[in-house]
Amino acid sequence: MNTKQVEEATGITRQNIRYYERQNLLEPARDTGNAYRDYSEEDVRRLKLIKMLRMLDMPLKEIRQVLNGNIPLKKAIAKQQENLLLQQKQLQAALEMCTSIQKDKSETIDVDIYLEWMENMAKGGSIFAKIVDDYKQVAEEERRRQFSFYTELPVHTAGTFEKVLRDYAKEQGRKFHMVKPGMYPEFLLDGVPYTAARTFEKDGGTEETRTRIICSRAEDANGRERARGHRRILLQSVYAIGVNIKRHRFKSILNAAISMLTVIVLAFYLGGLSGTRQQFAELPEAIPVRATVMNAIGTLRNGLLVRQQVLDTVYGSPYIGEIEETAELLGHIRTEGSKEEIPGPEKETGEDARAGDGAESNPQSPEIQILGVNCPEITEDYTEEEIRWADGWNWERFLEGGKVCIAGNTFLGQQGLDIGDEAAFTLEHYQPLPFGPGLERSSLMPEEMEIVGSMSITEDSAAQAPQIVVPVERVKQIYKENVKVYFASSLAFTVTDPMELNALKQDLIKAGLSSVVPEMTDSYIGSACRIEDDVFMQAAVGLEKNIALLEAFLPFIILVVLLAGYLVPHLLLQGRRGEYAIMRALGTGKKRCTVLFFTEHMLLAMAGGAVGAGLSAAFGTAGIPTAAAVWGLFLLCHTLGAAAAMWLFGKMSVAAVLSCRD
Amino acid sequence: MERIEVKEVSYSYQNKYQKIEAVKEVSCTFESGKLYAITGESGSGKSTFLSLLAGLDCAESGVILVNGENLSEIDRDACRRKQISVVYQAFHLFPLLTALENVMYPLELQGISRREARKQAAECLEEVGLEEKILGQYPKMMSGGEQQRVAIARAMAAKGKILLADEPTGNLDSENEAHIVELLKRMAHEMDYLVIVVTHNPEIARQADVCMRMKDGRMN
């Protein structure tokens, strides 16, 4: 039953019904949907009982005991009957007193006599005293719930209000504590919470306006909470934001979608820029720039005479790596027992020098090509298979130097040797003529080497492959022991920092290397250097152009993101001007409105942007760090733009919007 | 007892084309327990004057005292939360909130728990005579009269005892108009509200306790 139906059923006004509820005599159920009261039959019966007992003048305190079942009804009625009889006696005594006073024929009533008479009667049977006590009880109860007082001070500020309350508490001898100052202050009086309000009344006698302070006990009945707390307001704000996002579904989705797309595009752009820069940085590794020392006219890259100065420059350059150096020697195998001195070679000059036949020193031993190497890669030109090493040997140990060699399988087969055997050689080398451009052969001291590895020469390279490979450090050692000037036979290297190619070229020029000039005089001197940088330069120039183009667009892209950050909230908020104006009209502070709208918008932008960044990272458009950086950049630009939009939004005239004057 | 004193208040605003002097040196006093009607032709400054009383705009000169406090010196947002409520011709309910949620809004704004706010909001809606079925409806599902009642219930929920109404019956038929006027009178006379109604309807003016007329920004 609703309130109206209950009114009709019980004959009790709704104001009284509400009063009984406030006194906790009745607690009707609430409709879960709309919170309207829903009175049951039991509630109606209860109200009728309350009405009956009130008509018997039973105090509410007693009625509560009856309703709670603490006192049986009949017992309560019996007690009330006693009270009424007592009241009857009191009234009778008062009536008799009134009759006596009326019968008094004196012109003036002797108040003292009657008072003494009444007080004696009170001592005898407490006839009047209880009435005085009752009044005090009622007044005290009322006083405790609500009280008021007048003040002479004009109360126009929070400070004055507090002062007035403090002074009042001090006069009453009560302990005062201000909880929330203001023009509707909340305070504690002896630990009991109160609120205060001012009213202005006209003094009936003087017609002057005076200030009355009304203090009411703060509602703290069962099941109700105190209304304040920053935490509650914060939680309510969070709830309001969530509810608003849900209610403005379309705008919320649009906001998030635009943010997601913006981040995806930004990630694509910045990922591309980052990727291109990465490609540029990795270009030397991807397209190595090789350089080879050649003769002046560029026809020879092996069998050269490369000076030590060039070698020092190349080995000392910070821009060079993966150096391949070889040194060629000629040799003849020395058979066992043959101790005869091998006659020194005749000095051959000119271009025939290289075609010379060293077998003249040992006509029965074919000439052997011995090549000193400084890295394994050189032998890969001649053999596809791995080197077969003696136990405990590998390239690292081999290249340290020492009297060791790797022999071709053919040589081993011809000489009947194997890994681990010692082989003795007579050695020769080519050196430049003292005068003129040619070469001459010159003997070196014989050398015994241990065969520590064997290699399978491929058929294709059999013609030019060396039969013996030695560490180039040993060749240098041999030259030193023979007091000869060392020349490398070939030199090639990788430019590790092609961006510093110009500086490298300067260093090489200082060392005596120049570019290949076909018109120059032919010679065996390694005086030119061919750098294969065409492909690299082409790629580098292309990437540089791409990077420059992308970087040129960067300010524009940032501007677009900033504009999007401004335009999106600006347009979306236009449709909510009315809502904003209503909130302001209802007393929501400008700051709170702004924070609510701004937070709602930025939460959606953050979520959309995060999804966009996640998708970009997932699909490889940008790496995770780049995607995260993009998200951060987007948020920064979007925040600035949204803040500008909110600032403009807050400048609108609320009154004009509400009056449809806007 | 609520009291508003207006002393020599003036206000002007700029539209696209010119400066409008909407309110010129208006002085008057309003007290609780009475229904005031401010009448005048369109453009006489009534609504602007009401927005000044509500603290939505700030007077350029003069003083508005609300219960002795200068409106231009206090927190006007707090004033609208606790003392002054406004209802409009266009009702201005939150379109995406139900009737109950609309009335709960000012209560939650004051930090009251959601549960308690529902309870108090339901009482206010019951007070203005709305049936239970209205509580869960959105504004677009309600009639004009019902929407205005919800707006008034929302004003009651805010606990302030000053109600300003800007053409509250402007969008209503005569039957609903009469109901709303009756409600406003009850609030003024039985619930001790200070009710100020801006209207150009002479019938409403006739039912008011005090009628003031504005013309060209000045009050008679």
Interface residues (C-beta under 8 A of the other chain):
Chain A: N2 T3 R30 D31 G33 N34 A35 Y36 R37 P154 V155 H156 G182 M183 Y184 R198 T199 F200 E201 T211 R224 E225 A227 R228 G229 R232 I233 Q236 A240 R247 H248 G578 E579 A581 I582 R584 A585 L586 G587 T588 G589 K590 S653 V654 A655 A656 L658 S659 C660 R661
Chain B: M1 R3 Y13 S47 T48 S51 A54 L56 D57 N67 G68 E69 I74 D77 A78 C79 R80 R81 K82 S85 V86 Y88 A90 H92 L93 F94 P95 L96 L97 L100 Y105 P106 E108 L109 Q110 G111 I112 S113 R114 E116 R118 K119 A121 A122 E126 E132 L135 G136 R154 A158 D166
